[in-house]
């Protein structure tokens, strides 16, 4: 039973690592492809708060 229970956490860790790497790469590509799109919403929010 011990031998069967050992590979399960490794598989979960591998899946978690792959998901984390995928999300980081996707976020990185989006940030590099569209830097102004990420900066514009914050500027708009700052302008709205300053107007109010």
N, C-alpha and C positions, 0 to 999 in steps of 0.2 A: 504493500500500500504506500509505503514511503517513496518508493521509486516512481510511482504513478503521480503522486502529488507534487513532486519537485518540478517537472517541466511546465506546469500550469502557470506559476508566477512568472517564469521566464517568457512565456508566450505573451502574457498580459503586458509585461514590461516592454517587450519588443513592439507590440501593437501601439502602446502608449508613446514610445519613442518615435515610431514612424508617423503617428498622427501629429505629434508635436513638431517634428521636422517638416511635415507637409504644411501645417498651418504657418510656421515661421517663414517658409519659402514663399508661400502665397502672399502673406502680408508684406514680405520684403519686396516681392515683384510689384505688388500694387503700389507700395510707397515709392518705389523707384520710377515706375511708369507715370504716376500721376501725383507728383509732390504738390502742385498748386491746389489740386482738388482736396487734399488733406488739410491745407492751410486756409483755404477759403472759408469753410464753415466756422472755424474758430474766429476769424476776423468778422464775419457777419454777426456772430453771437456777441462779440465785443461791441460792435456798432449798435446793435439793438439794445444792449444793456446801457450803453452810454446815452442813447436817445431817451430811454425811459428815465 
